[in-house]
């Protein structure tokens, strides 16, 4: 799944995923469209606009989950998107801390982060 996307390419995916309000693409999107389209992360709609493919949506979600794990690792009070927090809790990577209102990494979450960092 990982074709070694750059930070700029992830930013372009995020901008495309949010939808474009202007008629013109941002410089970031314009510079990365060809590669992202070739890797099947984005596709052109009938009206000519760019949209994320299922692969692009999954890639962004995985990145958000990894970023969420790293954020909780750094600070238990780190804000997490509701969908990301729900997913990570269901998969046993984090657990809510009731008195503090934040999250704590589980053993599985620490092992997952260690595995990700070794790649």
C-alpha positions as CSV (number, residue, x, y, z in Angstrom):
1,X,0.0,0.0,0.0
2,X,2.9,2.4,0.7
3,X,4.5,3.7,-2.5
4,X,6.7,6.0,-0.4
5,X,4.5,9.1,-0.7
6,X,6.2,12.4,0.3
7,X,4.8,14.9,2.8
8,X,3.8,17.1,-0.1
9,X,1.9,14.3,-1.8
10,X,0.1,13.5,1.5
11,X,-0.8,17.2,1.8
12,X,-2.2,17.1,-1.8
13,X,-4.3,14.1,-1.0
14,X,-5.7,15.9,2.1
15,X,-6.6,18.9,0.0
16,X,-8.3,16.8,-2.6
17,X,-10.1,14.9,0.1
18,X,-11.5,18.1,1.6
19,X,-12.8,19.2,-1.7
20,X,-11.8,22.2,-3.7
21,X,-13.8,25.4,-3.4
22,X,-11.8,27.4,-6.0
23,X,-11.9,26.7,-9.8
24,X,-8.1,26.4,-9.8
25,X,-6.1,23.8,-8.0
26,X,-3.6,24.8,-5.4
27,X,0.1,24.6,-6.4
28,X,0.5,21.6,-4.1
29,X,-2.3,19.6,-5.9
30,X,-1.2,20.7,-9.3
31,X,2.4,19.5,-8.8
32,X,1.4,16.1,-7.4
33,X,-1.7,15.2,-9.5
34,X,0.1,13.2,-12.2
35,X,1.9,10.9,-9.7
36,X,-1.1,10.5,-7.5
37,X,-3.3,9.7,-10.4
38,X,-0.8,7.2,-11.8
39,X,-0.7,5.4,-8.4
40,X,-4.5,5.4,-8.4
41,X,-5.0,7.6,-5.3
42,X,-7.0,10.2,-7.2
43,X,-9.2,10.2,-10.3
44,X,-10.9,12.8,-12.4
45,X,-14.7,13.0,-12.2
46,X,-16.9,13.6,-15.2
47,X,-17.0,17.3,-14.4
48,X,-13.2,17.5,-14.5
49,X,-12.7,17.8,-10.7
50,X,-10.3,15.6,-8.8
51,X,-11.6,13.1,-6.2
52,X,-10.0,10.5,-4.0
53,X,-10.3,6.9,-4.9
54,X,-11.0,4.3,-2.3
55,X,-7.2,3.6,-2.2
56,X,-6.6,7.3,-1.5
57,X,-9.2,7.4,1.2
58,X,-7.7,4.4,2.9
59,X,-4.2,5.8,2.7
60,X,-5.3,9.1,4.3
61,X,-7.1,7.2,7.1
62,X,-4.1,5.0,7.8
63,X,-1.9,8.1,8.0
64,X,-4.3,9.8,10.3
65,X,-4.3,6.7,12.6
66,X,-0.5,6.6,12.7
67,X,-0.3,10.3,13.4
68,X,-3.0,9.8,16.1
69,X,-0.9,7.0,17.8
70,X,2.2,9.2,17.7
71,X,0.2,12.2,19.2
72,X,-1.1,10.0,22.0
73,X,2.4,8.7,22.6
74,X,3.7,12.2,23.0
75,X,0.8,13.6,25.0
76,X,-2.2,11.6,26.4
77,X,-4.3,14.8,26.1
78,X,-3.7,15.1,22.3
79,X,-6.9,15.8,20.4
80,X,-8.0,13.0,18.1
81,X,-10.6,12.9,15.4
82,X,-13.6,11.0,16.6
83,X,-13.4,8.4,13.8
84,X,-9.7,7.8,14.4
85,X,-10.2,7.5,18.2
86,X,-13.0,5.1,17.8
87,X,-11.1,2.9,15.3
88,X,-7.9,2.9,17.5
89,X,-10.0,2.0,20.6
90,X,-11.8,-0.8,18.8
91,X,-8.5,-2.3,17.5
92,X,-7.0,-2.1,21.0
93,X,-4.3,0.4,20.3
94,X,-5.5,3.1,22.7
95,X,-7.8,3.2,25.7
96,X,-9.7,6.1,27.2
97,X,-8.4,7.5,30.5
98,X,-11.7,8.3,32.3
99,X,-10.4,10.7,35.0
100,X,-8.1,12.7,32.7
101,X,-10.3,12.6,29.6
102,X,-7.4,11.7,27.3
103,X,-6.1,8.4,25.9
104,X,-3.4,6.0,26.8
105,X,-1.4,3.7,24.5
106,X,-2.0,0.0,25.2
107,X,0.8,-2.5,24.8
108,X,-0.5,-3.3,21.4
109,X,-0.3,0.4,20.4
110,X,3.3,0.6,21.6
111,X,4.2,-2.5,19.7
112,X,2.5,-1.1,16.6
113,X,4.4,2.2,16.8
114,X,7.7,0.4,17.3
115,X,7.0,-1.8,14.3
116,X,6.1,1.3,12.2
117,X,9.2,3.1,13.3
118,X,11.5,0.2,12.3
119,X,10.3,0.3,8.7
